[in-house]
Amino acid sequence: MKRYTVITAEKPDWDTVPKAYIDEYPWGGDYRPVSYAQLAFVPGKGFAVRLTCFESDPKALYHNYNDPVYKDSALEFFAAFNSGSPYYVNLETNSNGAFLAAKRTCRKDKVPLDQIIDVSRIKVKGVREADRWYVEYLYPLDVIRDVFGVSEFPSGYTFRGNFFKCGDDTDVPHFGTYNPITAPAPDFHRPECFAEFVME
């Protein structure tokens, strides 16, 4: 199991926030664009998230909440912020800033996030540059509290999660992960394969 240290910063400097490289491809494939995730805790606000992929022309057909963005070129963060609970949220994004999300225990057991909170509280920004694209958003503490029942993240606190890069309906379908997954076919909904996140 990989371990990612979550730094604390009032205003994260993305040049120095540790990178979690999404470089595991359990199901093979030659298309493996350089991709990584960064996470920082902003006191009193929440978790700042940035996911980056070096693709110059990402597929991006979808624009609305709960569209199937995983069919586009997508970057994803699955997080289980309450270490004493079986629940996690899959937050999947494309370069348009569209996202889908649900509270789950597995692939089949889910409640769309908009049935729990006002999803406008999560604002995803998608940015395209010449050789890469990235998404940024704040995972607000009040959203984490309402979904997971926790809002305190002291030094040493641990939770679990994983980062992903995929493109189910792209010219070259691909399925990359941060922490390795053991499954016979592509399936990111394997919380037993999540990495450990440790608060600095």
N, C-alpha and C positions, 0 to 999 in steps of 0.2 A: 504494500500500500504506500503510495506517495504521500508526502506531507508538505503542505503549503503554509508558510508563515504569513499571516495577515498583519501588515504593518498598520500603525495608526498615524493619521495625518490630517491636519485641519484642511489642507488643500493638496491633494496628492500630486506629486511630480511624476508623471508617467515615464519619464526618462530613468527614474530610479526605483519605481515600484517593481518588486520581483515579478518575473515572467514565469507562467506555468505553460510550458510548451505542449501543444496538442499534437503529439508526434507518435502516438501509438495507433497502429492500424491492424487491429486483431483479425480483420477479415480480408486482409491483403489489399491489392490494388496499387497501381503505379502512380496515380495522381495523388500527391501529398503536399499541397501548398503549405508553406511555412505559416503556422498559426499559433497564437498564444493568447493567454488570458492574464489579466491583472486585477487584483482585488485589494482595496484599502478601506480601513474603517475610519469614518469621519465622525468624531465624537458629537453626540447629540443629534446626528442626522441619519446615519445609516452606512451602508456599504457602497462605496464607489466602485463601479465595474467598468472595465474596458476590455473588449475582445477584438483582436486584430487578425486579419488574414491577408497574405500577400497574393492577391488576385487582382488583375487590372480591369477585368470586365465581368464582375460577378452577376450571375443570373438573379434578377430581382423583379419578379412579376407581381408580387403581392404587396398590398399597401395597408391593410386593415387589421385591427385586433382579431386574433383567433383565425386568421387566414393560415393555410398550411405552409408556413414559411420554410419548413424543413425540405420542401420540394425545390426551393430556390437554393442559392448558395447561402448557407446558414451557419451561425455561431450560436452556441447554446451554453447555458449555465444551469445545472440542476443543483439545488441547494436544500439541505436538511438542517436548518438553523437550530432546531431544538434537539439536542443530543439524546433526550429521553423519549422521543416520539418517533414513530415509524414514518411520518409524513415528510415528503419533499415537494418542492415546486420545480417544475421544468419551465424555464423561461427561454424561449427560442426566438431568435431574431434574424432579420436579413438586413441588407445594406440600405434599404428604404427606411429602416427604423420600425418596421412592422414587427409585431411579436405575438406569440401565443403563449399561454401559460395555464397550468392547472395544478391543483393540489392533489397529490397522489400517494399511494403506497406501492404501486406497481403500474405497469402499462395499462391494465384494464380498469383498475380502481381509481377513478379520478372525479374531481369536481372542478369545472372551469373556474378560473380565478375570479371572473366577473360575477360569479354567484356568491362570492365571499366578500369582496371589496370593490370599491370603485377603481377600476384599473387605470383611470386617468391619473391616479396618484403615482404611477410609474411612467416616466417619460424617457423613451428610448430615442437617442439621436444616432442616426446613421451618417457616416462620412465616407465619401469616395475620394481617393487620391490617385495619382498616376499609376502607382504600382501596388496599391493596397487599398483595403477598406477596413473600417472599424465601426463598432458601436460602443456607445457610452450611456450609462444610466446610473441613477442612484437607487439603491434598494432601501427605501425609507424604513426607519425603525418602527414607525407606527404600522406600516404594512406587515413587517415581520411579526410584530406583537399580535396583530389581528389574525394572522394566518397561522403562526406557530406558537403563540402564547409566551414568547420570550422577547425581551428588549434590552437585557443587560449582557454585555460582552466583555467581561474583565480580562485582564492579562492571564493567559493560560487556559482560557475557555476553548473547548474544542467542539467542532461540528463537522459535518460531512458533506461531500458534494463531488461534482465532476464537471469538466468542461469538454465541449465537443465541437467538431467541424464536420459538416455534412452537406450533401446536395443530392437528394434522392432522385430528382428528375432533371439533373444537369446532364450535359453531354457525356461527362464521365462521373457516374455516381461514386461517392466516396464517403467513408465513415471513419473519422479520426477521433481519438479520445486522449484525455490527459492521463487519467489512471487507467491501466489496462482493464479490459472486460473479458470475462470468460463466458462465451455463449456461442452456440453453433452458427448463428446467423446474426446480422446486424440488429442490435437491440440496446439502446442507451438506457432503457428503464431497468437497470440492475443496481438498486441501491446497495446491495451487498458488495458491489465493486467500487463504491465511492472512495475517493481519497479523504484524507484527514486534513482539516483546516485548523490551525492553532493561532489564537490571538497573541500577538507580540506582548 
